[in-house]
Amino acid sequence: MVSGRRLKLFYAAQAGGNPKTAVEPPEFVLFVNEPRLLSETYRRYLEARIRKAQPYPGLPLLLTCRPRQKKRRN
């Protein structure tokens, strides 16, 4: 918790690669309520869990945080 606010991880998706590069590190986009609430400790934990499910030997993992978009009402 930071300033009384708790991180909410809504969902994650693997970002598409760039076809211009031969080898690109896998990137995962995390949709959260507030990106600044993601601590470095929790970031390392998530990376370890991703590597446990799908190992990427020799490649770094990129974790990008985005705030979830508010639903628009008509």
PyMOL Python script that loads the backbone (N, CA, C, O; Angstrom):
from pymol import cmd

cmd.read_pdbstr("""\
ATOM      1  N   MET A   1       0.839  -1.180   0.000  1.00  0.00           N
ATOM      2  CA  MET A   1       0.000   0.000   0.000  1.00  0.00           C
ATOM      3  C   MET A   1       0.889   1.250   0.000  1.00  0.00           C
ATOM      4  O   MET A   1       1.912   1.315   0.681  1.00  0.00           O
ATOM      5  N   VAL A   2       0.466   2.215  -0.773  1.00  0.00           N
ATOM      6  CA  VAL A   2       1.149   3.500  -0.841  1.00  0.00           C
ATOM      7  C   VAL A   2       0.112   4.573  -0.585  1.00  0.00           C
ATOM      8  O   VAL A   2      -0.888   4.665  -1.297  1.00  0.00           O
ATOM      9  N   SER A   3       0.346   5.372   0.417  1.00  0.00           N
ATOM     10  CA  SER A   3      -0.575   6.465   0.782  1.00  0.00           C
ATOM     11  C   SER A   3      -2.000   5.958   0.978  1.00  0.00           C
ATOM     12  O   SER A   3      -2.958   6.641   0.615  1.00  0.00           O
ATOM     13  N   GLY A   4      -2.144   4.765   1.548  1.00  0.00           N
ATOM     14  CA  GLY A   4      -3.468   4.220   1.817  1.00  0.00           C
ATOM     15  C   GLY A   4      -4.162   3.620   0.613  1.00  0.00           C
ATOM     16  O   GLY A   4      -5.332   3.248   0.700  1.00  0.00           O
ATOM     17  N   ARG A   5      -3.460   3.517  -0.519  1.00  0.00           N
ATOM     18  CA  ARG A   5      -4.058   2.942  -1.730  1.00  0.00           C
ATOM     19  C   ARG A   5      -3.401   1.605  -2.021  1.00  0.00           C
ATOM     20  O   ARG A   5      -2.189   1.459  -1.860  1.00  0.00           O
ATOM     21  N   ARG A   6      -4.184   0.637  -2.443  1.00  0.00           N
ATOM     22  CA  ARG A   6      -3.711  -0.702  -2.741  1.00  0.00           C
ATOM     23  C   ARG A   6      -3.681  -0.913  -4.254  1.00  0.00           C
ATOM     24  O   ARG A   6      -4.572  -0.464  -4.975  1.00  0.00           O
ATOM     25  N   LEU A   7      -2.643  -1.602  -4.719  1.00  0.00           N
ATOM     26  CA  LEU A   7      -2.532  -1.927  -6.130  1.00  0.00           C
ATOM     27  C   LEU A   7      -3.589  -2.954  -6.507  1.00  0.00           C
ATOM     28  O   LEU A   7      -3.769  -3.954  -5.812  1.00  0.00           O
ATOM     29  N   LYS A   8      -4.278  -2.707  -7.596  1.00  0.00           N
ATOM     30  CA  LYS A   8      -5.237  -3.665  -8.140  1.00  0.00           C
ATOM     31  C   LYS A   8      -4.761  -4.037  -9.532  1.00  0.00           C
ATOM     32  O   LYS A   8      -4.676  -3.189 -10.421  1.00  0.00           O
ATOM     33  N   LEU A   9      -4.450  -5.312  -9.710  1.00  0.00           N
ATOM     34  CA  LEU A   9      -4.020  -5.823 -11.005  1.00  0.00           C
ATOM     35  C   LEU A   9      -5.243  -6.419 -11.681  1.00  0.00           C
ATOM     36  O   LEU A   9      -5.730  -7.472 -11.269  1.00  0.00           O
ATOM     37  N   PHE A  10      -5.744  -5.752 -12.721  1.00  0.00           N
ATOM     38  CA  PHE A  10      -6.963  -6.191 -13.381  1.00  0.00           C
ATOM     39  C   PHE A  10      -6.698  -7.340 -14.345  1.00  0.00           C
ATOM     40  O   PHE A  10      -7.359  -8.376 -14.276  1.00  0.00           O
ATOM     41  N   TYR A  11      -5.738  -7.160 -15.239  1.00  0.00           N
ATOM     42  CA  TYR A  11      -5.370  -8.243 -16.152  1.00  0.00           C
ATOM     43  C   TYR A  11      -4.035  -7.905 -16.798  1.00  0.00           C
ATOM     44  O   TYR A  11      -3.541  -6.781 -16.702  1.00  0.00           O
ATOM     45  N   ALA A  12      -3.465  -8.904 -17.458  1.00  0.00           N
ATOM     46  CA  ALA A  12      -2.193  -8.731 -18.156  1.00  0.00           C
ATOM     47  C   ALA A  12      -2.314  -9.351 -19.539  1.00  0.00           C
ATOM     48  O   ALA A  12      -3.087 -10.285 -19.749  1.00  0.00           O
ATOM     49  N   ALA A  13      -1.548  -8.825 -20.471  1.00  0.00           N
ATOM     50  CA  ALA A  13      -1.540  -9.343 -21.839  1.00  0.00           C
ATOM     51  C   ALA A  13      -0.119  -9.259 -22.369  1.00  0.00           C
ATOM     52  O   ALA A  13       0.639  -8.359 -22.009  1.00  0.00           O
ATOM     53  N   GLN A  14       0.230 -10.202 -23.225  1.00  0.00           N
ATOM     54  CA  GLN A  14       1.539 -10.142 -23.846  1.00  0.00           C
ATOM     55  C   GLN A  14       1.431  -9.265 -25.087  1.00  0.00           C
ATOM     56  O   GLN A  14       0.574  -9.470 -25.946  1.00  0.00           O
ATOM     57  N   ALA A  15       2.319  -8.291 -25.155  1.00  0.00           N
ATOM     58  CA  ALA A  15       2.311  -7.344 -26.270  1.00  0.00           C
ATOM     59  C   ALA A  15       2.871  -8.017 -27.516  1.00  0.00           C
ATOM     60  O   ALA A  15       3.742  -8.883 -27.429  1.00  0.00           O
ATOM     61  N   GLY A  16       2.369  -7.617 -28.657  1.00  0.00           N
ATOM     62  CA  GLY A  16       2.861  -8.143 -29.930  1.00  0.00           C
ATOM     63  C   GLY A  16       4.267  -7.660 -30.205  1.00  0.00           C
ATOM     64  O   GLY A  16       4.641  -6.561 -29.794  1.00  0.00           O
ATOM     65  N   GLY A  17       5.044  -8.466 -30.893  1.00  0.00           N
ATOM     66  CA  GLY A  17       6.426  -8.116 -31.191  1.00  0.00           C
ATOM     67  C   GLY A  17       6.549  -7.175 -32.369  1.00  0.00           C
ATOM     68  O   GLY A  17       5.590  -6.934 -33.102  1.00  0.00           O
ATOM     69  N   ASN A  18       7.730  -6.658 -32.531  1.00  0.00           N
ATOM     70  CA  ASN A  18       8.040  -5.783 -33.647  1.00  0.00           C
ATOM     71  C   ASN A  18       8.638  -6.641 -34.761  1.00  0.00           C
ATOM     72  O   ASN A  18       9.703  -7.222 -34.549  1.00  0.00           O
ATOM     73  N   PRO A  19       8.025  -6.749 -35.914  1.00  0.00           N
ATOM     74  CA  PRO A  19       8.538  -7.629 -36.965  1.00  0.00           C
ATOM     75  C   PRO A  19       9.871  -7.171 -37.561  1.00  0.00           C
ATOM     76  O   PRO A  19      10.501  -7.937 -38.290  1.00  0.00           O
ATOM     77  N   LYS A  20      10.317  -5.950 -37.274  1.00  0.00           N
ATOM     78  CA  LYS A  20      11.570  -5.442 -37.834  1.00  0.00           C
ATOM     79  C   LYS A  20      12.800  -5.972 -37.109  1.00  0.00           C
ATOM     80  O   LYS A  20      13.899  -5.944 -37.663  1.00  0.00           O
ATOM     81  N   THR A  21      12.636  -6.453 -35.883  1.00  0.00           N
ATOM     82  CA  THR A  21      13.779  -6.942 -35.122  1.00  0.00           C
ATOM     83  C   THR A  21      13.783  -8.460 -35.105  1.00  0.00           C
ATOM     84  O   THR A  21      12.727  -9.093 -35.117  1.00  0.00           O
ATOM     85  N   ALA A  22      14.968  -9.038 -35.078  1.00  0.00           N
ATOM     86  CA  ALA A  22      15.097 -10.497 -35.096  1.00  0.00           C
ATOM     87  C   ALA A  22      14.681 -11.099 -33.761  1.00  0.00           C
ATOM     88  O   ALA A  22      13.832 -11.988 -33.716  1.00  0.00           O
ATOM     89  N   VAL A  23      15.271 -10.621 -32.685  1.00  0.00           N
ATOM     90  CA  VAL A  23      14.942 -11.137 -31.350  1.00  0.00           C
ATOM     91  C   VAL A  23      14.589  -9.953 -30.468  1.00  0.00           C
ATOM     92  O   VAL A  23      15.377  -9.021 -30.308  1.00  0.00           O
ATOM     93  N   GLU A  24      13.431 -10.003 -29.917  1.00  0.00           N
ATOM     94  CA  GLU A  24      12.969  -8.929 -29.052  1.00  0.00           C
ATOM     95  C   GLU A  24      12.548  -9.530 -27.724  1.00  0.00           C
ATOM     96  O   GLU A  24      11.915 -10.585 -27.711  1.00  0.00           O
ATOM     97  N   PRO A  25      12.881  -8.891 -26.596  1.00  0.00           N
ATOM     98  CA  PRO A  25      12.466  -9.450 -25.317  1.00  0.00           C
ATOM     99  C   PRO A  25      10.938  -9.445 -25.202  1.00  0.00           C
ATOM    100  O   PRO A  25      10.287  -8.512 -25.673  1.00  0.00           O
ATOM    101  N   PRO A  26      10.368 -10.472 -24.584  1.00  0.00           N
ATOM    102  CA  PRO A  26       8.918 -10.500 -24.428  1.00  0.00           C
ATOM    103  C   PRO A  26       8.448  -9.367 -23.516  1.00  0.00           C
ATOM    104  O   PRO A  26       9.053  -9.085 -22.481  1.00  0.00           O
ATOM    105  N   GLU A  27       7.363  -8.733 -23.926  1.00  0.00           N
ATOM    106  CA  GLU A  27       6.811  -7.621 -23.155  1.00  0.00           C
ATOM    107  C   GLU A  27       5.400  -7.980 -22.704  1.00  0.00           C
ATOM    108  O   GLU A  27       4.577  -8.452 -23.488  1.00  0.00           O
ATOM    109  N   PHE A  28       5.143  -7.744 -21.426  1.00  0.00           N
ATOM    110  CA  PHE A  28       3.830  -7.973 -20.858  1.00  0.00           C
ATOM    111  C   PHE A  28       3.280  -6.642 -20.377  1.00  0.00           C
ATOM    112  O   PHE A  28       3.971  -5.888 -19.693  1.00  0.00           O
ATOM    113  N   VAL A  29       2.041  -6.357 -20.734  1.00  0.00           N
ATOM    114  CA  VAL A  29       1.388  -5.122 -20.336  1.00  0.00           C
ATOM    115  C   VAL A  29       0.439  -5.455 -19.194  1.00  0.00           C
ATOM    116  O   VAL A  29      -0.453  -6.292 -19.335  1.00  0.00           O
ATOM    117  N   LEU A  30       0.642  -4.788 -18.062  1.00  0.00           N
ATOM    118  CA  LEU A  30      -0.190  -4.996 -16.882  1.00  0.00           C
ATOM    119  C   LEU A  30      -1.164  -3.836 -16.769  1.00  0.00           C
ATOM    120  O   LEU A  30      -0.753  -2.676 -16.740  1.00  0.00           O
ATOM    121  N   PHE A  31      -2.436  -4.140 -16.707  1.00  0.00           N
ATOM    122  CA  PHE A  31      -3.455  -3.106 -16.545  1.00  0.00           C
ATOM    123  C   PHE A  31      -3.812  -3.042 -15.065  1.00  0.00           C
ATOM    124  O   PHE A  31      -4.341  -3.994 -14.492  1.00  0.00           O
ATOM    125  N   VAL A  32      -3.508  -1.900 -14.465  1.00  0.00           N
ATOM    126  CA  VAL A  32      -3.650  -1.719 -13.024  1.00  0.00           C
ATOM    127  C   VAL A  32      -4.441  -0.447 -12.745  1.00  0.00           C
ATOM    128  O   VAL A  32      -4.693   0.355 -13.644  1.00  0.00           O
ATOM    129  N   ASN A  33      -4.826  -0.277 -11.486  1.00  0.00           N
ATOM    130  CA  ASN A  33      -5.563   0.934 -11.130  1.00  0.00           C
ATOM    131  C   ASN A  33      -4.641   2.155 -11.076  1.00  0.00           C
ATOM    132  O   ASN A  33      -5.051   3.254 -11.450  1.00  0.00           O
ATOM    133  N   GLU A  34      -3.397   1.971 -10.611  1.00  0.00           N
ATOM    134  CA  GLU A  34      -2.447   3.078 -10.495  1.00  0.00           C
ATOM    135  C   GLU A  34      -1.039   2.541 -10.696  1.00  0.00           C
ATOM    136  O   GLU A  34      -0.523   1.861  -9.809  1.00  0.00           O
ATOM    137  N   PRO A  35      -0.389   2.820 -11.836  1.00  0.00           N
ATOM    138  CA  PRO A  35       0.921   2.240 -12.136  1.00  0.00           C
ATOM    139  C   PRO A  35       2.004   2.520 -11.094  1.00  0.00           C
ATOM    140  O   PRO A  35       2.878   1.678 -10.887  1.00  0.00           O
ATOM    141  N   ARG A  36       1.969   3.661 -10.444  1.00  0.00           N
ATOM    142  CA  ARG A  36       3.022   3.990  -9.484  1.00  0.00           C
ATOM    143  C   ARG A  36       2.957   3.144  -8.218  1.00  0.00           C
ATOM    144  O   ARG A  36       3.898   3.152  -7.424  1.00  0.00           O
ATOM    145  N   LEU A  37       1.866   2.418  -8.017  1.00  0.00           N
ATOM    146  CA  LEU A  37       1.727   1.573  -6.835  1.00  0.00           C
ATOM    147  C   LEU A  37       2.448   0.233  -6.968  1.00  0.00           C
ATOM    148  O   LEU A  37       2.571  -0.493  -5.982  1.00  0.00           O
ATOM    149  N   LEU A  38       2.921  -0.105  -8.152  1.00  0.00           N
ATOM    150  CA  LEU A  38       3.622  -1.367  -8.364  1.00  0.00           C
ATOM    151  C   LEU A  38       5.051  -1.241  -7.832  1.00  0.00           C
ATOM    152  O   LEU A  38       5.869  -0.515  -8.398  1.00  0.00           O
ATOM    153  N   SER A  39       5.340  -1.944  -6.753  1.00  0.00           N
ATOM    154  CA  SER A  39       6.671  -1.882  -6.150  1.00  0.00           C
ATOM    155  C   SER A  39       7.639  -2.756  -6.927  1.00  0.00           C
ATOM    156  O   SER A  39       7.228  -3.646  -7.672  1.00  0.00           O
ATOM    157  N   GLU A  40       8.922  -2.500  -6.749  1.00  0.00           N
ATOM    158  CA  GLU A  40       9.952  -3.294  -7.421  1.00  0.00           C
ATOM    159  C   GLU A  40       9.930  -4.736  -6.920  1.00  0.00           C
ATOM    160  O   GLU A  40      10.200  -5.659  -7.689  1.00  0.00           O
ATOM    161  N   THR A  41       9.614  -4.940  -5.653  1.00  0.00           N
ATOM    162  CA  THR A  41       9.529  -6.289  -5.100  1.00  0.00           C
ATOM    163  C   THR A  41       8.420  -7.085  -5.773  1.00  0.00           C
ATOM    164  O   THR A  41       8.620  -8.242  -6.142  1.00  0.00           O
ATOM    165  N   TYR A  42       7.257  -6.472  -5.933  1.00  0.00           N
ATOM    166  CA  TYR A  42       6.133  -7.167  -6.579  1.00  0.00           C
ATOM    167  C   TYR A  42       6.407  -7.379  -8.071  1.00  0.00           C
ATOM    168  O   TYR A  42       5.976  -8.378  -8.646  1.00  0.00           O
ATOM    169  N   ARG A  43       7.118  -6.449  -8.689  1.00  0.00           N
ATOM    170  CA  ARG A  43       7.493  -6.584 -10.096  1.00  0.00           C
ATOM    171  C   ARG A  43       8.390  -7.814 -10.282  1.00  0.00           C
ATOM    172  O   ARG A  43       8.199  -8.584 -11.223  1.00  0.00           O
ATOM    173  N   ARG A  44       9.374  -7.999  -9.379  1.00  0.00           N
ATOM    174  CA  ARG A  44      10.244  -9.175  -9.458  1.00  0.00           C
ATOM    175  C   ARG A  44       9.460 -10.453  -9.208  1.00  0.00           C
ATOM    176  O   ARG A  44       9.730 -11.475  -9.839  1.00  0.00           O
ATOM    177  N   TYR A  45       8.495 -10.412  -8.297  1.00  0.00           N
ATOM    178  CA  TYR A  45       7.650 -11.577  -8.027  1.00  0.00           C
ATOM    179  C   TYR A  45       6.860 -11.966  -9.283  1.00  0.00           C
ATOM    180  O   TYR A  45       6.810 -13.143  -9.641  1.00  0.00           O
ATOM    181  N   LEU A  46       6.251 -10.994  -9.945  1.00  0.00           N
ATOM    182  CA  LEU A  46       5.486 -11.271 -11.158  1.00  0.00           C
ATOM    183  C   LEU A  46       6.384 -11.837 -12.256  1.00  0.00           C
ATOM    184  O   LEU A  46       5.991 -12.759 -12.971  1.00  0.00           O
ATOM    185  N   GLU A  47       7.579 -11.289 -12.385  1.00  0.00           N
ATOM    186  CA  GLU A  47       8.506 -11.791 -13.396  1.00  0.00           C
ATOM    187  C   GLU A  47       8.881 -13.243 -13.105  1.00  0.00           C
ATOM    188  O   GLU A  47       8.970 -14.056 -14.024  1.00  0.00           O
ATOM    189  N   ALA A  48       9.100 -13.570 -11.840  1.00  0.00           N
ATOM    190  CA  ALA A  48       9.441 -14.952 -11.477  1.00  0.00           C
ATOM    191  C   ALA A  48       8.287 -15.899 -11.774  1.00  0.00           C
ATOM    192  O   ALA A  48       8.514 -17.022 -12.225  1.00  0.00           O
ATOM    193  N   ARG A  49       7.057 -15.470 -11.530  1.00  0.00           N
ATOM    194  CA  ARG A  49       5.885 -16.308 -11.813  1.00  0.00           C
ATOM    195  C   ARG A  49       5.711 -16.517 -13.319  1.00  0.00           C
ATOM    196  O   ARG A  49       5.336 -17.608 -13.750  1.00  0.00           O
ATOM    197  N   ILE A  50       5.975 -15.497 -14.112  1.00  0.00           N
ATOM    198  CA  ILE A  50       5.881 -15.634 -15.570  1.00  0.00           C
ATOM    199  C   ILE A  50       6.947 -16.606 -16.051  1.00  0.00           C
ATOM    200  O   ILE A  50       6.675 -17.464 -16.891  1.00  0.00           O
ATOM    201  N   ARG A  51       8.156 -16.478 -15.524  1.00  0.00           N
ATOM    202  CA  ARG A  51       9.240 -17.381 -15.928  1.00  0.00           C
ATOM    203  C   ARG A  51       8.970 -18.820 -15.501  1.00  0.00           C
ATOM    204  O   ARG A  51       9.388 -19.754 -16.184  1.00  0.00           O
ATOM    205  N   LYS A  52       8.284 -19.006 -14.392  1.00  0.00           N
ATOM    206  CA  LYS A  52       7.940 -20.355 -13.941  1.00  0.00           C
ATOM    207  C   LYS A  52       6.933 -20.993 -14.902  1.00  0.00           C
ATOM    208  O   LYS A  52       7.027 -22.182 -15.203  1.00  0.00           O
ATOM    209  N   ALA A  53       5.985 -20.211 -15.373  1.00  0.00           N
ATOM    210  CA  ALA A  53       4.961 -20.725 -16.294  1.00  0.00           C
ATOM    211  C   ALA A  53       5.518 -20.910 -17.697  1.00  0.00           C
ATOM    212  O   ALA A  53       5.203 -21.898 -18.361  1.00  0.00           O
ATOM    213  N   GLN A  54       6.341 -19.975 -18.157  1.00  0.00           N
ATOM    214  CA  GLN A  54       6.887 -20.017 -19.522  1.00  0.00           C
ATOM    215  C   GLN A  54       8.309 -19.475 -19.475  1.00  0.00           C
ATOM    216  O   GLN A  54       8.508 -18.261 -19.533  1.00  0.00           O
ATOM    217  N   PRO A  55       9.297 -20.352 -19.372  1.00  0.00           N
ATOM    218  CA  PRO A  55      10.677 -19.848 -19.286  1.00  0.00           C
ATOM    219  C   PRO A  55      11.121 -19.171 -20.584  1.00  0.00           C
ATOM    220  O   PRO A  55      10.830 -19.645 -21.682  1.00  0.00           O
ATOM    221  N   TYR A  56      11.813 -18.081 -20.436  1.00  0.00           N
ATOM    222  CA  TYR A  56      12.412 -17.350 -21.554  1.00  0.00           C
ATOM    223  C   TYR A  56      13.913 -17.302 -21.291  1.00  0.00           C
ATOM    224  O   TYR A  56      14.422 -16.289 -20.813  1.00  0.00           O
ATOM    225  N   PRO A  57      14.635 -18.396 -21.601  1.00  0.00           N
ATOM    226  CA  PRO A  57      16.057 -18.450 -21.241  1.00  0.00           C
ATOM    227  C   PRO A  57      16.876 -17.386 -21.964  1.00  0.00           C
ATOM    228  O   PRO A  57      16.818 -17.252 -23.187  1.00  0.00           O
ATOM    229  N   GLY A  58      17.635 -16.636 -21.178  1.00  0.00           N
ATOM    230  CA  GLY A  58      18.537 -15.644 -21.746  1.00  0.00           C
ATOM    231  C   GLY A  58      17.893 -14.349 -22.177  1.00  0.00           C
ATOM    232  O   GLY A  58      18.592 -13.454 -22.652  1.00  0.00           O
ATOM    233  N   LEU A  59      16.581 -14.209 -22.029  1.00  0.00           N
ATOM    234  CA  LEU A  59      15.901 -12.982 -22.444  1.00  0.00           C
ATOM    235  C   LEU A  59      15.368 -12.233 -21.225  1.00  0.00           C
ATOM    236  O   LEU A  59      14.827 -12.850 -20.308  1.00  0.00           O
ATOM    237  N   PRO A  60      15.515 -10.926 -21.207  1.00  0.00           N
ATOM    238  CA  PRO A  60      14.877 -10.160 -20.142  1.00  0.00           C
ATOM    239  C   PRO A  60      13.380 -10.056 -20.411  1.00  0.00           C
ATOM    240  O   PRO A  60      12.947 -10.151 -21.559  1.00  0.00           O
ATOM    241  N   LEU A  61      12.605  -9.865 -19.378  1.00  0.00           N
ATOM    242  CA  LEU A  61      11.162  -9.646 -19.522  1.00  0.00           C
ATOM    243  C   LEU A  61      10.880  -8.167 -19.293  1.00  0.00           C
ATOM    244  O   LEU A  61      11.418  -7.559 -18.367  1.00  0.00           O
ATOM    245  N   LEU A  62      10.048  -7.604 -20.131  1.00  0.00           N
ATOM    246  CA  LEU A  62       9.633  -6.216 -19.958  1.00  0.00           C
ATOM    247  C   LEU A  62       8.225  -6.206 -19.396  1.00  0.00           C
ATOM    248  O   LEU A  62       7.311  -6.778 -19.990  1.00  0.00           O
ATOM    249  N   LEU A  63       8.048  -5.560 -18.260  1.00  0.00           N
ATOM    250  CA  LEU A  63       6.725  -5.399 -17.671  1.00  0.00           C
ATOM    251  C   LEU A  63       6.358  -3.927 -17.753  1.00  0.00           C
ATOM    252  O   LEU A  63       7.036  -3.075 -17.178  1.00  0.00           O
ATOM    253  N   THR A  64       5.289  -3.635 -18.465  1.00  0.00           N
ATOM    254  CA  THR A  64       4.820  -2.268 -18.643  1.00  0.00           C
ATOM    255  C   THR A  64       3.482  -2.133 -17.944  1.00  0.00           C
ATOM    256  O   THR A  64       2.598  -2.974 -18.114  1.00  0.00           O
ATOM    257  N   CYS A  65       3.331  -1.080 -17.160  1.00  0.00           N
ATOM    258  CA  CYS A  65       2.062  -0.843 -16.455  1.00  0.00           C
ATOM    259  C   CYS A  65       1.275   0.253 -17.147  1.00  0.00           C
ATOM    260  O   CYS A  65       1.819   1.283 -17.543  1.00  0.00           O
ATOM    261  N   ARG A  66      -0.013   0.007 -17.283  1.00  0.00           N
ATOM    262  CA  ARG A  66      -0.928   1.010 -17.840  1.00  0.00           C
ATOM    263  C   ARG A  66      -2.130   1.119 -16.926  1.00  0.00           C
ATOM    264  O   ARG A  66      -2.599   0.117 -16.384  1.00  0.00           O
ATOM    265  N   PRO A  67      -2.626   2.321 -16.755  1.00  0.00           N
ATOM    266  CA  PRO A  67      -3.874   2.442 -15.991  1.00  0.00           C
ATOM    267  C   PRO A  67      -5.032   1.928 -16.820  1.00  0.00           C
ATOM    268  O   PRO A  67      -5.065   2.119 -18.036  1.00  0.00           O
ATOM    269  N   ARG A  68      -5.968   1.288 -16.179  1.00  0.00           N
ATOM    270  CA  ARG A  68      -7.141   0.782 -16.899  1.00  0.00           C
ATOM    271  C   ARG A  68      -7.986   1.959 -17.335  1.00  0.00           C
ATOM    272  O   ARG A  68      -8.184   2.907 -16.576  1.00  0.00           O
ATOM    273  N   GLN A  69      -8.485   1.898 -18.561  1.00  0.00           N
ATOM    274  CA  GLN A  69      -9.314   2.977 -19.100  1.00  0.00           C
ATOM    275  C   GLN A  69     -10.684   2.958 -18.429  1.00  0.00           C
ATOM    276  O   GLN A  69     -11.251   1.896 -18.173  1.00  0.00           O
ATOM    277  N   LYS A  70     -11.184   4.105 -18.161  1.00  0.00           N
ATOM    278  CA  LYS A  70     -12.542   4.228 -17.622  1.00  0.00           C
ATOM    279  C   LYS A  70     -13.530   3.933 -18.725  1.00  0.00           C
ATOM    280  O   LYS A  70     -13.307   4.300 -19.878  1.00  0.00           O
ATOM    281  N   LYS A  71     -14.612   3.276 -18.382  1.00  0.00           N
ATOM    282  CA  LYS A  71     -15.646   3.009 -19.366  1.00  0.00           C
ATOM    283  C   LYS A  71     -16.372   4.299 -19.697  1.00  0.00           C
ATOM    284  O   LYS A  71     -16.725   5.081 -18.814  1.00  0.00           O
ATOM    285  N   ARG A  72     -16.585   4.503 -20.991  1.00  0.00           N
ATOM    286  CA  ARG A  72     -17.325   5.688 -21.408  1.00  0.00           C
ATOM    287  C   ARG A  72     -18.796   5.379 -21.457  1.00  0.00           C
ATOM    288  O   ARG A  72     -19.203   4.339 -21.975  1.00  0.00           O
ATOM    289  N   ARG A  73     -19.581   6.257 -20.932  1.00  0.00           N
ATOM    290  CA  ARG A  73     -21.030   6.102 -20.974  1.00  0.00           C
ATOM    291  C   ARG A  73     -21.609   7.063 -21.981  1.00  0.00           C
ATOM    292  O   ARG A  73     -21.181   8.214 -22.067  1.00  0.00           O
ATOM    293  N   ASN A  74     -22.559   6.609 -22.727  1.00  0.00           N
ATOM    294  CA  ASN A  74     -23.194   7.465 -23.731  1.00  0.00           C
ATOM    295  C   ASN A  74     -24.347   8.212 -23.146  1.00  0.00           C
ATOM    296  O   ASN A  74     -25.002   8.983 -23.848  1.00  0.00           O
TER     297      ASN A  74
END
""", "prot")
cmd.dss("prot")
cmd.show_as("cartoon", "prot")
cmd.util.cbc("prot")
cmd.orient("prot")
